[in-house]
Amino acid sequence: MGKLKTRKVATSRIKISGTGKAMAWKAGKRHLSYHKSGDEIRGKGKAYVLADADQERVLRMIPYGGK
């Protein structure tokens, strides 16, 4: 069997946690933040675990990144 190709965009947007789950970052922090509260801006800086429905699909995009 040949090598599997990695989706390059997925490697920049998704991180694999230590337990093998896919994690992403929240959107909406780049600009237009003058009307948002500080709590909202700080909360958007954190990563979150993707939904179970998306885990299998996303981990196939990064064949050598997971466990």
N, C-alpha and C positions, 0 to 999 in steps of 0.2 A: 504494500500500500504506500502511495506517495505521501508527501508532506501535505498537511492541511494549511490552507491560507487563513491568515488572521485579518479580520476587518480592522483596518487601521484607525478608523474613527472611533471604534469601540474601545481601543486601548487608551485613548485620551479622555474619554468620557466616563469610563467605568473602571472601578477598582475592585479587585477580588480580596475579600477579607481573609483573615487567618483561618476561618472555618470553611472557606470555599464559597461564600455567598457573594453575589454581585451587589456592589454599592455604587450609588450615583450621588451627584450634588444637586441641590435645589436650584431652580432657575429664578431669575428676577433680581439679581444683585448687581448687575453691571452698571446700569444707569437708571435715571428717573427715580432716584431714591430719596429725593428731597421731601416727598410727602409721606414716606414710610417711617415707622417708628424705629428706634434703635434696636428694640427686641426683635422686630421683624427682619431687619438687615442682618443681625448677628445669627438669627436662626437659619437664614438662607446660606450661611457659610458652612453648615454642617452637612456631612454625608448621611444618607439614609439607605436602608436595605430595600432593594427592589421587591415588588410583589412576587408571590410564588408563581403566578401565571407568567411572569416575564423571566424568571430565573433560567429555565432551560433554554429558551430562545437566545438570551443574551450570552450565556456561557458557551453556546456553540459558536458565537462570533469570535471568542478568544480561546481557541482550542488548547493552547499551551500555557494559559494564564491561571487556570483553576487547578484544583486538586483532583 
